């Protein structure tokens, strides 16, 4: 099959845009609370609306791809995200924000379902692992840039910068809500992606039998397996942990250490995502030297230590500890996903759809933290993360993959097991 590195580049761009649209929400939290006068419970509904969309759209999107193919679904995904962005930009209020984030989440879920098999076909199966790692690094890069872009734009608007770009933004955002400017920018980005996709030619994607999303009865059959439920919960706990930390970092630093959300808050969120990228690089090296379950145990334990330092240490300690949580959380998702797929010998496509649905943990866990935070303080609410991290730590002890990750010994002797 003819390879298309143009499509590979387009997928990398899509990963960047997904990350940019997804992870700007974390540093926005303090401004949303102030602008809409929200309790922690109400603000927690916003990420809930975004991530619950993954639970709604992931499995149906796989079935839609089978019928309408990749290009149409990607265009439809960006149209949905465009609609969500424009909704909040035009009607800046709390209820619009809930609807906007749900629509953007639906679009991102549709894209996630499409781009992974498309990347395998466009780049070639033999290069799939390399391009997947590259996509993760680009995703992490966008995550670390987003808070800086946000804080830079808001500061320029507040300084009354007369540049044409900032003047145009200022004319379309209400007084006291400069962060709404980000949703005008998202609207433009989604529109540009729609135009790029419309003029792009896509290769024909041929999935193997076990890569296809099966009928609903297959999904129901899989949900009856204990290992499927456990790994669904694992993805649920991981995304809930990641978002539960990232979303509340800025608010926590302001509430307990009086750090400016636009400066230290946004900067620390940036470091969280940047350290996650750095940790991923180290993790890729370590899984070549040791069983991935041991890597997961080690990194999970260290993440728990760093979380404790962030929650109960001084302000200066928290500024270092929270990004380090990101560093040690970096290996969790790829290791959990690979252990999951290697623990089942059939229906990997349908199983993947179920695992992606577990991303709704990013909706539930931050909401629980906010609800608990209103009653026991944000520090008390964030202690809930110990439960999700504890479950992730346990995976290293109970997972029994059929195929273990391929490792190399330092003196050149290779194990014969297949790579996760």
C-alpha positions in Angstrom: 0.0 0.0 0.0 1.3 3.4 -0.9 2.5 5.5 2.1 1.5 9.1 2.5 3.8 11.2 4.7 1.6 14.2 4.0 -1.2 12.4 5.9 1.3 11.6 8.6 2.1 15.3 8.9 -1.6 16.1 8.9 -2.2 13.6 11.8 0.7 15.1 13.8 -0.9 18.5 13.3 -4.3 17.1 14.4 -2.6 15.7 17.6 -1.2 19.2 18.2 -4.6 20.8 17.8 -6.4 18.2 20.0 -3.9 18.9 22.8 -4.1 22.7 22.3 -7.9 22.7 22.5 -8.0 20.2 25.4 -5.4 21.4 27.8 -6.0 25.1 27.7 -8.8 24.4 30.2 -6.5 23.8 33.1 -5.1 27.3 33.5 -8.5 28.8 32.7 -10.1 27.4 35.9 -9.3 30.4 38.2 -10.5 33.0 35.7 -13.7 31.0 35.0 -14.4 30.8 38.8 -13.9 34.6 39.1 -15.7 35.5 35.8 -18.8 33.4 36.4 -18.7 33.4 40.3 -18.6 29.6 40.5 -18.3 27.2 43.4 -15.7 24.4 43.0 -18.6 21.9 42.3 -20.0 24.1 39.5 -16.5 24.6 37.9 -15.9 20.8 38.1 -19.0 20.3 35.9 -17.1 22.0 33.0 -14.4 19.3 32.6 -17.1 16.8 33.3 -19.0 18.0 30.3 -15.9 17.8 28.1 -14.7 14.3 29.1 -18.2 12.7 29.4 -18.3 13.3 25.6 -15.7 10.6 25.2 -18.0 8.2 26.9 -20.9 9.3 24.6 -18.9 9.4 21.3 -16.0 6.9 21.3 -17.8 3.6 20.5 -20.4 5.2 18.1 -17.5 7.0 16.3 -15.8 3.7 15.5 -19.0 2.5 13.9 -19.4 5.7 11.9 -15.9 5.5 10.6 -16.7 2.0 9.2 -19.6 3.6 7.3 -18.4 7.0 6.3 -14.6 6.7 6.3 -11.9 8.8 7.9 -12.0 12.1 6.0 -15.7 12.7 6.5 -15.5 11.9 10.2 -12.5 14.2 10.7 -14.3 17.0 8.9 -17.4 16.4 11.0 -15.4 16.3 14.2 -13.9 19.8 13.5 -17.3 21.1 12.5 -18.6 19.9 15.9 -15.6 21.5 17.7 -16.1 24.7 15.7 -19.7 24.9 16.7 -18.7 24.4 20.4 -16.0 27.1 20.3 -18.3 29.6 18.5 -21.1 29.0 21.0 -19.0 30.1 24.0 -17.3 33.0 22.0 -20.7 34.5 21.1 -22.6 33.7 24.3 -20.0 33.9 27.2 -21.9 32.5 30.1 -21.7 29.4 32.3 -24.4 27.4 30.6 -22.9 28.1 27.1 -19.5 27.0 28.6 -21.0 23.6 29.6 -22.5 23.0 26.1 -19.4 24.3 24.4 -17.1 22.0 26.2 -19.3 19.0 25.6 -19.4 19.7 21.8 -15.6 20.3 21.7 -15.2 17.0 23.7 -17.4 15.1 21.1 -15.2 16.5 18.3 -12.0 15.4 20.0 -13.3 11.9 20.8 -14.2 11.5 17.1 -10.7 12.5 16.1 -9.1 10.2 18.6 -11.0 7.2 17.1 -10.0 8.1 13.5 -6.4 9.1 13.6 -4.7 6.0 15.2 -5.6 3.4 12.5 -5.1 6.2 9.8 -1.6 6.8 11.1 -0.8 3.1 10.9 -1.8 3.0 7.2 -0.4 6.3 6.1 3.0 5.8 7.8 3.3 2.0 7.4 2.9 -0.7 10.0 6.6 -1.1 10.3 7.0 2.6 11.4 3.8 2.7 13.5 5.6 2.6 16.9 8.0 5.4 15.9 5.2 7.6 14.7 3.0 6.9 17.8 5.9 8.0 20.0 6.4 11.1 17.9 2.6 11.9 18.2 2.8 11.6 22.0 5.7 14.0 22.1 3.9 16.5 19.9 0.8 16.1 22.1 3.0 16.9 25.1 4.6 19.8 23.4 1.3 21.4 22.6 0.1 20.8 26.2 3.1 22.7 27.6 2.8 25.6 25.1 -1.0 26.1 25.6 -0.9 27.8 29.1 1.9 30.1 27.9 -0.2 31.2 24.8 -3.2 31.7 27.1 -1.4 33.8 29.7 0.5 35.8 27.0 -2.7 36.7 25.1 -4.6 37.7 28.3 -1.8 39.8 29.5 -1.5 41.6 26.1 -5.3 42.3 26.2 -5.1 43.7 29.7 -2.2 45.9 28.8 -4.4 47.4 26.0 -2.0 46.3 23.2 -3.0 48.1 20.0 -1.7 45.5 17.6 -4.4 44.7 15.0 -4.8 41.1 16.2 -5.4 42.1 19.9 -7.6 45.1 18.9 -9.8 42.7 16.9 -10.0 40.3 19.8 -10.8 43.1 22.3 -13.7 44.2 20.2 -15.3 40.7 20.4 -14.9 39.9 24.1 -16.8 41.2 27.1 -15.1 43.4 29.7 -13.7 41.3 32.5 -13.6 38.1 30.5 -10.4 38.3 28.5 -10.0 34.5 28.5 -13.0 34.2 26.1 -10.5 35.3 23.5 -9.2 31.8 23.5 -12.5 30.5 22.1 -12.4 32.9 19.2 -8.9 31.5 18.5 -10.2 28.0 18.7 -13.0 28.9 16.2 -10.4 30.1 13.7 -8.2 27.0 14.3 -11.1 24.6 13.7 -12.2 26.4 10.6 -8.6 26.2 9.2 -8.4 22.5 10.0 -11.8 22.0 8.1 -10.4 23.7 5.0 -7.1 21.8 5.2 -8.9 18.4 5.5 -11.3 19.3 2.6 -8.4 19.8 0.2 -6.4 16.7 1.4 -6.5 13.4 -0.3 -6.7 10.4 2.0 -5.3 6.9 1.4 -7.7 3.9 1.7 -7.5 2.5 5.2 -7.8 -1.3 5.4 -8.1 -2.6 9.0 -7.3 -6.1 10.0 -10.2 -8.2 11.3 -9.2 -7.6 15.0 -8.7 -3.9 14.5 -12.2 -3.2 13.4 -14.8 -1.9 15.8 -17.3 -4.7 16.1 -21.1 -4.7 16.6 -22.6 -3.7 19.9 -23.0 -7.4 20.9 -19.2 -7.8 20.8 -18.7 -4.8 23.1 -21.3 -6.3 25.5 -19.5 -9.7 25.4 -16.2 -8.0 26.2 -17.7 -6.1 29.2 -18.5 -9.4 30.7 -14.8 -10.2 31.0 -13.1 -9.3 34.3 -9.9 -8.2 32.6 -11.8 -5.7 30.4 -13.5 -4.1 33.3 -10.3 -3.8 35.3 -8.4 -2.1 32.4 -11.4 0.1 31.6 -11.2 1.2 35.3 -7.4 1.6 34.9 -7.8 4.1 32.0 -10.6 5.8 33.9 -8.3 6.2 37.0 -5.4 7.4 34.9 -7.2 10.1 33.0 -9.0 11.1 36.2 -5.6 11.4 38.0 -4.0 13.4 35.1 -6.9 15.9 34.9 -7.5 15.9 38.6 -4.0 17.2 39.2 -3.6 19.4 36.1 -7.1 21.1 36.4 -6.7 22.0 40.1 -3.0 23.0 40.2 -3.5 26.7 39.5 -6.4 27.0 41.9 -4.5 25.1 44.6 -1.5 27.3 44.4 -3.6 30.4 44.6 -5.8 29.1 47.5 -3.0 27.8 49.7 0.1 29.8 48.6 -1.3 32.9 47.0 0.5 32.4 43.7 -0.9 34.5 40.7 -2.9 32.1 38.5 -1.8 34.0 35.3 1.9 33.8 36.2 2.9 31.0 38.6 -0.3 29.0 38.1 -0.1 28.9 34.3 3.7 28.4 34.5 3.4 25.4 36.8 0.7 23.8 34.6 3.1 24.3 31.7 5.9 22.6 33.6 3.5 19.7 34.5 2.9 19.0 30.8 6.5 19.6 29.8 7.7 17.2 32.5 5.2 14.6 31.3 6.8 14.8 27.9 10.3 14.4 29.5 9.1 11.5 31.6 7.7 9.7 28.6 11.1 9.8 26.9 12.7 8.2 30.0 9.9 5.7 30.2 10.4 4.5 26.6 14.0 3.8 27.5 13.2 2.0 30.7 10.6 -0.4 29.1 13.4 -1.6 26.9 15.4 -2.6 30.0 12.8 -4.0 32.3 9.3 -5.4 32.5 6.8 -2.6 31.9 4.8 -3.7 35.0 7.9 -2.9 37.2 8.2 0.5 35.5 4.6 1.2 36.2 5.0 0.3 39.9 8.2 2.4 40.3 6.7 5.5 38.5 3.3 5.2 40.3 5.0 5.0 43.7 7.1 8.1 43.0 4.1 10.0 41.6 2.3 9.3 45.0 5.4 10.7 46.9 5.4 13.8 44.7 1.7 14.3 45.1 2.1 14.3 48.8 4.9 16.9 48.6 2.7 19.1 46.4 -0.3 18.9 48.7 1.4 19.2 52.1 4.7 20.9 51.3 5.5 24.7 51.3 4.7 26.9 48.3 8.2 26.5 46.8 8.0 22.7 47.3 4.6 22.6 45.6 6.0 24.4 42.5 8.5 21.6 42.0 6.4 18.7 43.2 3.3 19.1 41.0 5.3 19.1 37.7 7.1 16.0 39.0 3.8 14.3 39.4 3.4 14.8 35.6 6.9 13.4 35.1 6.1 10.1 36.8 2.5 9.9 35.5 3.9 10.0 31.9 4.3 6.3 31.5 1.0 5.3 32.9 -1.3 5.6 29.9 0.9 3.8 27.3 1.8 1.0 29.7 -1.7 0.5 30.8 -3.0 0.5 27.2 -0.3 -2.0 26.1 -0.8 -4.3 29.1 -4.6 -4.2 28.3 -4.3 -5.1 24.7 -1.7 -7.8 25.4 -4.0 -9.4 28.0 -6.6 -10.3 25.4 -6.2 -12.4 22.3 -9.1 -11.1 20.2 -11.3 -8.1 19.4 -8.6 -5.6 19.9 -10.4 -2.9 17.9 -13.5 -3.1 20.1 -11.4 -3.4 23.2 -9.6 -0.2 22.2 -12.9 1.6 21.9 -13.9 0.5 25.4 -10.5 1.7 26.7 -10.9 5.1 25.1 -14.3 5.3 26.6 -12.5 5.2 30.0 -11.3 8.7 29.3 -14.6 9.8 31.0 -12.5 9.5 34.1 -11.4 13.0 33.2 -15.0 14.1 33.7 -15.8 12.2 36.9 -12.7 12.5 39.1 -12.2 16.4 38.8 -15.9 16.7 39.6 -15.5 14.5 42.7 -12.5 16.6 43.7 -14.5 19.8 43.3 -17.4 18.5 45.3 -15.2 17.3 48.1 -13.2 20.6 47.9 -16.4 22.6 48.6 -16.9 20.6 51.8 -13.4 19.8 53.1 -11.2 22.3 51.2 -9.4 21.8 47.9 -6.5 20.0 49.6 -8.9 17.5 51.1 -10.6 17.1 47.7 -7.3 16.4 46.0 -6.5 13.7 48.5 -9.1 11.6 46.5 -6.3 11.2 43.9 -4.6 8.8 46.3 -7.3 6.2 45.5 -6.9 6.5 41.7 -3.1 6.4 42.0 -3.3 3.4 44.3 -5.4 1.5 41.8 -2.8 2.3 39.0 0.0 1.1 41.3 -1.9 -2.2 41.8 -1.9 -2.9 38.1 1.8 -3.8 38.2 1.0 -6.6 40.7 -2.2 -8.1 39.1 -1.7 -7.7 35.4 -0.9 -10.9 33.6 -0.3 -10.0 29.9 -0.2 -12.9 27.4 2.7 -11.1 25.7 5.3 -9.2 27.7 7.2 -6.2 26.5 10.4 -6.9 24.6 13.5 -5.9 26.5 17.2 -5.8 25.9 19.9 -6.7 28.4 22.8 -4.3 28.8 25.2 -6.8 27.2 23.2 -7.4 24.0 21.2 -10.5 24.8 17.5 -10.0 23.8 14.5 -11.6 25.2 12.2 -13.2 22.7 8.9 -11.8 23.9 7.0 -9.4 21.7 6.9 -5.7 22.3 4.0 -4.0 24.1 
